[in-house]
């Protein structure tokens, strides 16, 4: 017996709880894989969309289907009416313009709109940050001080209240709002566009406006040349408008379609032109109504236009492809409990949770591994009900027990020593 060498076989099966603990110590994952927002990521985190990204496919169909109909079924009439080179050029411009609009749509929907990263822990109540505490906050006696719901920030000489976000655990910067659909705080939040399937914020508002205005021009372009085609049929066959529509029905359909679409996207273009000239967002326009009071962000027509079209787009504050540990507290879900928890309290609760997990793993896995090694229960071996007591284990903590069970080493060696001693 003494000459034999025992090799502890690795455990064949691990429970889900034990596997999660082992996996947390494995290779780090990327930020987008642990993202707590409702976004959808593609191409390894290179493209970020909203949760309603499927609506983007419908928007693409609304653009490319009319253009294909125009290029395939209406173009040959235009080539006959105009010179061949000019007719072909009209069709090519429509196709190229449509591809340009699709690129703008992708830039508006597939990039970070200006998401502010969530904090790992709420700020301390005494940390005033950039502004002072709001007078609306009344402290509560006898309990830990809670974070005030708002703070006062000075913007261009005007006091602006900024709110605390319990989900992201931060005070939102001015013009920032939390999107309930994407579950993110977005800088210079304008609105969440269902047609684009993404929030419209500081980093993609320019492309959104260019997309809407360019789509308006494309609708007017197709509408105009479809109308020219109908007028050409009316002159060729000496018929009225109704009979011309019957001879070229697709031209009539495109005329009606582009007329309705031009009113929709054209109205959006006009509305956002007004917002750009007055330096407002859609959210601010519907919520605050700056027409009746001073707008702290309005710096004049020229500066407002320059800010949207000619300023540098800031880089994203999120590196979605960066590698992080899965158990990083920066990516744990946050919940509002009425008052903020300090970092020490959060760390203590996390340690207690991990200790309970490891203790449950020790009781769950030990017997299975022991049976796989073919060990027999000895008279001196403690009963299973007494494993967690110090009287049997000494000063061994639940974490050490779990580590010994995971690798099938410590407890197996002790039992083999007891067997040798009996022999």
C-alpha distance (Angstrom), angle and dihedral (degrees) to the residues before:
residue distance angle dihedral
X1 . . .
X2 3.79 . .
X3 3.81 92.9 .
X4 3.75 94.8 55.2
X5 3.77 120.4 100.1
X6 3.77 115.9 -143.0
X7 3.80 118.7 -149.7
X8 3.78 114.7 -163.7
X9 3.80 108.9 -133.3
X10 3.79 116.3 -138.1
X11 3.81 116.0 -106.6
X12 3.78 111.7 -92.3
X13 3.77 97.7 -152.0
X14 3.78 131.4 31.0
X15 3.76 126.9 -168.8
X16 3.77 121.0 -116.5
X17 3.81 92.4 -107.3
X18 3.81 92.7 52.9
X19 3.78 92.0 44.3
X20 3.80 90.7 54.2
X21 3.80 90.7 53.6
X22 3.81 91.9 49.4
X23 3.81 92.5 44.7
X24 3.81 90.9 52.2
X25 3.79 87.6 63.0
X26 3.81 92.2 48.5
X27 3.78 128.1 93.5
X28 3.81 113.8 -40.1
X29 3.78 120.3 -102.3
X30 3.78 128.0 -136.3
X31 3.79 125.6 -96.9
X32 3.80 95.1 -110.4
X33 3.81 90.6 55.1
X34 3.81 90.9 58.3
X35 3.81 97.0 35.9
X36 3.81 112.4 140.6
X37 3.79 95.7 -158.0
X38 3.81 123.8 91.2
X39 3.81 94.7 -109.0
X40 3.78 125.7 130.5
X41 3.81 118.0 -134.6
X42 3.81 129.3 -156.5
X43 3.80 136.4 -177.9
X44 3.79 93.3 28.4
X45 3.80 95.5 -51.8
X46 3.80 95.6 -46.2
X47 3.81 92.5 114.6
X48 3.79 122.6 45.2
X49 3.80 122.7 -168.1
X50 3.76 136.3 171.8
X51 3.80 123.1 -98.7
X52 3.82 89.9 -98.8
X53 3.80 93.5 59.4
X54 3.82 90.7 134.9
X55 3.78 89.8 73.1
X56 3.79 86.8 64.0
X57 3.81 89.7 68.3
X58 3.81 89.9 54.8
X59 3.80 90.4 51.1
X60 3.82 90.5 51.1
X61 3.80 90.6 51.9
X62 3.80 91.0 50.9
X63 3.82 87.8 58.0
X64 3.79 105.7 39.0
X65 3.83 100.0 39.3
X66 3.85 95.1 61.7
X67 3.80 90.9 43.6
X68 3.83 91.3 51.5
X69 3.81 90.2 49.0
X70 3.79 89.9 49.6
X71 3.82 94.1 47.6
X72 3.82 96.0 44.8
X73 3.80 106.5 34.8
X74 3.82 105.5 23.2
X75 3.79 101.7 35.4
X76 3.83 97.5 74.1
X77 3.81 90.3 59.2
X78 3.79 90.4 50.7
X79 3.81 90.6 49.6
X80 3.80 89.5 53.6
X81 3.78 94.1 47.1
X82 3.79 97.7 45.2
X83 3.76 128.5 37.2
X84 3.80 111.0 -72.0
X85 3.80 95.4 -110.9
X86 3.81 92.7 46.3
X87 3.82 92.5 47.4
X88 3.79 91.8 50.7
X89 3.79 90.2 47.7
X90 3.82 91.0 54.6
X91 3.81 90.8 54.8
X92 3.82 94.6 43.5
X93 3.80 91.6 51.5
X94 3.81 90.8 53.3
X95 3.81 92.0 51.5
X96 3.83 94.1 45.5
X97 3.79 91.2 46.7
X98 3.81 90.3 51.9
X99 3.83 91.2 51.4
X100 3.81 89.5 49.8
X101 3.82 89.9 53.0
X102 3.81 91.3 50.1
X103 3.81 89.4 53.7
X104 3.81 90.3 52.0
X105 3.79 89.4 48.6
X106 3.80 91.0 53.3
X107 3.81 91.6 48.1
X108 3.80 90.4 51.4
X109 3.80 96.7 45.1
X110 3.83 105.8 30.8
X111 3.80 102.3 52.6
X112 3.78 137.5 72.1
X113 3.83 105.6 -83.7
X114 3.80 91.7 -155.7
X115 3.80 105.4 -65.9
X116 3.79 114.5 -175.9
X117 3.83 111.2 -138.9
X118 3.77 116.4 -114.2
X119 3.77 118.4 -112.1
X120 3.78 121.4 -117.7
X121 3.82 91.7 -134.3
X122 3.80 134.2 12.4
X123 3.80 116.2 -97.9
X124 3.76 118.8 -97.0
X125 3.84 114.2 -97.3
X126 3.80 91.8 -121.3
X127 3.84 91.3 53.3
X128 3.79 102.5 97.0
X129 3.82 94.5 -179.8
X130 3.79 113.8 -168.3
X131 3.81 97.4 -23.6
X132 3.78 140.7 40.5
X133 3.78 126.5 -102.0
X134 3.78 115.9 -88.1
X135 3.79 119.5 -107.8
X136 3.82 88.5 -129.4
X137 3.81 91.1 75.2
X138 3.80 118.0 93.4
X139 3.80 115.7 -170.2
X140 3.80 120.6 -129.3
X141 3.79 118.8 -129.0
X142 3.78 123.1 -136.9
X143 3.83 96.0 26.2
X144 3.78 136.3 72.4
X145 3.81 110.4 -74.2
X146 3.78 113.5 -96.5
X147 3.77 124.9 -140.5
X148 3.80 113.3 -98.2
X149 3.81 113.9 -110.6
X150 3.81 93.3 -128.2
X151 3.79 141.2 21.6
X152 3.78 131.3 -158.8
X153 3.80 116.9 -118.2
X154 3.80 125.9 -176.9
X155 3.84 113.5 -128.6
X156 3.82 117.2 179.5
X157 3.79 90.4 -26.5
X158 3.82 94.3 -49.2
X159 3.82 123.5 108.2
X160 3.81 111.9 -122.8
X161 3.78 124.8 -173.8
X162 3.82 116.7 -132.9
X163 3.81 121.1 -164.2
X164 3.76 130.8 -134.1
X165 3.82 114.6 -117.7
X166 3.81 111.2 -143.4
X167 3.80 91.5 -166.2
X168 3.81 97.5 53.0
X169 3.84 92.9 29.3
X170 3.80 94.9 -133.2
X171 3.77 141.8 99.9
X172 3.76 106.9 -102.5
X173 3.80 115.3 -121.0
X174 3.81 116.7 -120.0
X175 3.84 113.3 -69.7
X176 3.79 89.9 16.9
X177 3.79 121.8 125.9
X178 3.80 136.8 175.9
X179 3.81 113.5 -112.9
X180 3.80 109.5 -139.6
X181 3.83 91.2 -157.9
X182 3.81 98.9 51.1
X183 3.83 93.3 28.0
X184 3.82 93.0 -134.8
X185 3.79 137.3 114.8
X186 3.81 107.5 -117.6
X187 3.81 126.7 -162.2
X188 3.81 115.3 -120.9
X189 3.79 88.6 1.5
X190 3.81 110.9 -156.8
X191 3.81 103.5 171.3
X192 3.79 142.9 -60.3
X193 3.78 107.8 -95.3
X194 3.84 114.3 -150.7
X195 3.82 91.3 -166.1
X196 3.80 90.9 57.5
X197 3.81 94.6 34.7
X198 3.80 92.7 -136.0
X199 3.79 143.3 84.2
X200 3.78 114.9 -94.1
X201 3.78 109.9 -135.5
X202 3.77 145.4 135.6
X203 3.80 97.6 -49.9
X204 3.81 101.1 44.3
X205 3.82 106.4 27.0
X206 3.81 91.6 97.3
X207 3.79 92.3 55.0
X208 3.80 91.7 44.6
X209 3.79 91.9 55.3
X210 3.80 91.7 45.6
X211 3.81 88.9 50.3
X212 3.81 93.6 51.1
X213 3.81 95.1 44.4
X214 3.82 93.3 44.7
X215 3.80 90.9 50.0
X216 3.79 88.3 53.3
X217 3.81 90.5 54.0
X218 3.81 91.7 47.7
X219 3.81 91.0 52.2
X220 3.79 90.9 51.0
X221 3.82 90.7 46.6
X222 3.82 94.4 52.9
X223 3.81 91.3 41.1
X224 3.80 92.2 53.4
X225 3.82 97.1 49.4
X226 3.80 93.3 42.4
X227 3.77 87.1 54.4
X228 3.81 90.1 49.1
X229 3.80 88.1 52.6
X230 3.82 91.7 52.2
X231 3.81 91.6 48.2
X232 3.80 88.7 50.4
X233 3.83 90.8 54.0
X234 3.82 90.9 47.6
X235 3.80 91.1 54.3
X236 3.80 95.2 42.4
X237 3.81 95.6 50.8
X238 3.82 97.2 27.5
X239 3.80 92.4 -127.8
X240 3.76 137.7 134.3
X241 3.79 127.6 -98.5
X242 3.81 95.7 -92.7
X243 3.82 93.8 52.9
X244 3.82 89.7 46.3
X245 3.79 89.6 54.8
X246 3.81 89.3 51.9
X247 3.81 90.9 52.7
X248 3.83 93.9 48.5
X249 3.83 104.4 24.0
X250 3.81 95.3 165.4
X251 3.79 90.9 58.5
X252 3.80 89.1 53.0
X253 3.80 91.9 48.5
X254 3.80 91.9 49.8
X255 3.80 90.9 48.4
X256 3.80 91.5 55.3
X257 3.81 93.5 41.6
X258 3.81 96.3 49.0
X259 3.82 91.5 43.5
X260 3.81 91.9 57.3
X261 3.83 93.3 40.6
X262 3.81 91.8 48.9
X263 3.80 90.5 56.3
X264 3.80 91.0 51.1
X265 3.82 100.7 45.2
X266 3.80 91.4 31.9
X267 3.79 90.1 56.5
X268 3.80 89.9 50.3
X269 3.81 90.0 49.5
X270 3.79 92.4 51.9
X271 3.80 92.7 46.2
X272 3.80 93.4 50.2
X273 3.79 91.1 46.0
X274 3.80 86.9 58.9
X275 3.82 90.5 48.1
X276 3.80 91.9 49.6
X277 3.80 93.5 49.3
X278 3.83 91.5 50.2
X279 3.83 95.2 37.0
X280 3.77 96.9 -120.9
X281 3.76 135.1 135.4
X282 3.79 125.8 -136.2
X283 3.81 89.2 -111.7
X284 3.82 92.3 52.0
X285 3.79 93.0 45.0
X286 3.79 93.9 55.3
X287 3.82 96.2 37.1
X288 3.80 107.6 37.0
X289 3.81 105.7 22.1
X290 3.79 98.3 -147.7
X291 3.81 90.9 -168.3
X292 3.79 90.3 87.6
X293 3.80 98.0 42.7
X294 3.77 142.7 27.4
X295 3.81 116.8 -64.5
X296 3.82 106.7 -143.5
X297 3.83 91.9 -157.5
X298 3.81 98.8 51.3
X299 3.82 108.3 107.5
X300 3.78 99.8 166.9
X301 3.80 133.4 -74.7
X302 3.81 97.9 -77.3
X303 3.81 95.4 45.8
X304 3.80 92.0 44.7
X305 3.81 92.4 54.1
X306 3.79 91.6 44.1
X307 3.82 90.9 52.0
X308 3.81 92.3 57.5
X309 3.81 103.2 36.1
X310 3.79 108.5 23.0
X311 3.80 106.0 31.7
X312 3.79 123.3 99.0
X313 3.78 114.4 -96.2
X314 3.82 106.3 -123.7
X315 3.81 117.8 -122.1
X316 3.76 119.1 -102.6
X317 3.79 116.8 -87.9
X318 3.81 89.7 -144.6
X319 3.78 127.3 72.5
X320 3.79 98.2 -160.9
X321 3.81 92.5 -176.3
X322 3.80 95.7 52.5
X323 3.80 116.0 116.8
X324 3.79 118.5 -117.2
X325 3.78 137.5 167.2
X326 3.79 113.8 -95.4
X327 3.79 93.0 -131.2
X328 3.82 91.8 54.6
X329 3.79 107.9 134.5
X330 3.79 90.2 -140.5
X331 3.78 89.1 76.7
X332 3.80 100.1 41.8
X333 3.80 116.0 114.3
X334 3.77 114.6 -98.7
X335 3.78 125.4 -142.4
X336 3.75 131.2 -167.9
X337 3.83 111.0 -117.9
X338 3.79 97.5 173.3
X339 3.80 93.1 -98.1
X340 3.78 134.7 42.3
X341 3.79 122.4 -98.4
X342 3.78 118.4 -135.1
X343 3.84 119.8 -122.0
X344 3.82 90.1 -109.7
X345 3.82 91.9 55.6
X346 3.77 91.5 46.8
X347 3.81 91.7 50.2
X348 3.81 91.9 47.8
X349 3.80 92.8 51.7
X350 3.79 90.1 48.4
X351 3.83 91.7 52.0
X352 3.80 91.9 49.0
X353 3.78 90.8 50.4
X354 3.81 93.2 50.6
X355 3.82 91.4 46.7
X356 3.80 91.5 52.7
X357 3.79 90.6 48.7
X358 3.78 93.2 51.6
X359 3.81 93.1 46.7
X360 3.81 90.4 52.7
X361 3.80 89.6 48.6
X362 3.84 91.6 53.1
X363 3.81 93.2 54.6
X364 3.80 91.9 43.4
X365 3.80 100.7 48.9
X366 3.80 106.6 32.6
X367 3.79 98.6 77.0
X368 3.82 92.1 45.9
X369 3.80 93.2 52.4
X370 3.80 91.5 43.5
X371 3.80 91.4 55.2
X372 3.82 90.8 49.3
X373 3.83 90.8 55.0
X374 3.85 90.9 51.3
X375 3.80 95.1 -123.7
X376 3.82 119.8 160.6
X377 3.76 122.6 -139.5
X378 3.81 111.3 -104.5
X379 3.78 128.7 -151.7
X380 3.78 91.7 -112.2
X381 3.82 93.6 50.6
X382 3.80 112.4 106.8
X383 3.74 119.6 -117.1
X384 3.79 119.5 -100.8
X385 3.81 91.4 -114.0
X386 3.83 90.1 60.1
X387 3.80 99.3 49.4
X388 3.79 95.0 103.7
X389 3.85 95.7 52.1
X390 3.77 122.3 99.1
X391 3.77 91.5 -137.5
X392 3.80 89.8 73.5
X393 3.80 101.6 29.6
X394 3.78 101.6 36.1
X395 3.78 113.1 -150.2
X396 3.82 96.0 -20.6
X397 3.79 109.4 133.8
X398 3.84 124.6 -142.4
X399 3.82 89.8 -107.2
X400 3.84 91.5 58.1
X401 3.79 90.5 46.6
X402 3.80 91.0 53.4
X403 3.79 93.0 48.4
X404 3.81 91.1 50.0
X405 3.80 91.2 50.0
X406 3.82 94.1 46.2
X407 3.76 94.1 57.4
X408 3.84 96.3 33.2
X409 3.79 93.3 -131.7
X410 3.79 118.3 104.8
X411 3.80 102.2 46.2
X412 3.82 92.1 39.7
X413 3.80 91.6 55.0
X414 3.80 92.4 49.0
X415 3.80 92.8 51.5
X416 3.80 91.8 48.2
X417 3.82 90.0 52.1
X418 3.81 89.7 52.5
X419 3.81 91.1 50.0
X420 3.83 91.6 50.4
X421 3.78 91.0 48.8
X422 3.80 92.0 54.0
X423 3.78 91.1 49.4
